[in-house]
């Protein structure tokens, strides 16, 4: 349970970082494919 919650938190954090950084570098699609989102 705890590990799953941590994983979800990390994925959400990475997705937010991907959006913030990706908007500037245009790597959002690549990161989304890498994360499997």
C-alpha distances in whole Angstrom, upper triangle without the diagonal:
4,5,5,6,9,10,11,12,14,15,17,18,20,21,23,24,25,27,29,30,30,33,35,35,34,31,29,30,29,26,25,26,24,21,21,21
4,5,5,6,9,10,10,12,14,15,16,18,20,21,22,24,26,27,28,29,31,33,33,33,30,28,29,29,25,24,26,24,20,21,21
4,5,5,6,9,10,10,12,14,15,16,18,20,21,22,24,26,26,27,30,32,31,31,28,26,27,26,22,22,23,21,17,19,19
4,5,5,6,9,10,10,12,14,15,16,18,20,21,22,24,25,26,28,30,30,29,26,24,25,24,21,20,21,19,16,16,16
4,5,5,6,9,10,10,12,14,15,16,18,20,21,23,24,25,27,29,29,29,26,24,25,24,21,20,22,20,16,18,17
4,5,5,6,9,10,10,12,14,15,16,18,20,21,22,23,25,27,27,27,24,22,24,23,19,19,21,19,15,17,17
4,5,5,6,9,10,10,12,14,15,16,18,20,21,21,24,26,25,25,22,20,21,20,16,16,17,15,12,13,14
4,5,5,6,8,10,10,12,14,15,16,18,20,20,22,25,24,24,21,19,19,19,16,15,17,15,12,13,12
4,5,5,6,9,10,11,12,14,15,17,18,19,21,23,23,23,21,19,20,20,16,16,18,17,13,15,14
4,5,5,6,8,10,10,12,14,15,16,17,20,21,21,21,18,17,18,18,14,14,16,14,11,14,13
4,5,5,6,9,10,10,12,14,15,15,18,20,19,19,16,14,15,15,11,11,13,11,8,10,9
4,5,5,6,9,10,11,12,14,15,16,19,19,19,17,14,16,16,13,12,15,14,10,12,10
4,5,5,6,8,10,11,12,13,15,17,18,18,16,14,16,16,13,13,16,15,12,14,13
4,5,5,6,9,10,10,11,14,15,15,15,13,11,13,13,9,10,13,11,9,12,11
4,5,5,6,9,10,10,12,14,14,14,12,9,11,12,8,8,11,11,8,11,9
4,5,5,6,9,9,11,13,14,14,13,10,13,14,11,11,15,14,12,14,12
4,5,5,6,8,10,11,12,12,11,10,13,13,10,11,15,14,12,15,14
4,6,5,5,8,10,10,9,8,6,9,9,7,8,11,11,10,13,11
4,6,5,6,9,10,9,9,6,10,11,9,10,13,14,13,15,12
4,6,6,7,9,10,10,9,13,14,12,13,16,16,15,18,16
4,6,6,6,8,8,8,12,12,10,13,16,15,15,18,16
4,5,5,5,5,5,8,9,8,10,13,13,13,16,14
4,6,5,7,7,10,12,12,13,16,16,17,18,17
4,6,8,9,13,13,13,15,18,18,19,21,19
4,5,8,11,11,11,14,15,16,17,19,18
4,6,8,9,10,11,13,14,16,17,16
4,6,5,6,9,10,11,12,14,14
4,5,5,6,9,10,10,12,11
4,6,5,6,9,10,10,9
4,5,5,6,9,10,10
4,5,5,6,8,9
4,5,5,6,5
4,6,5,6
4,5,8
4,6
4
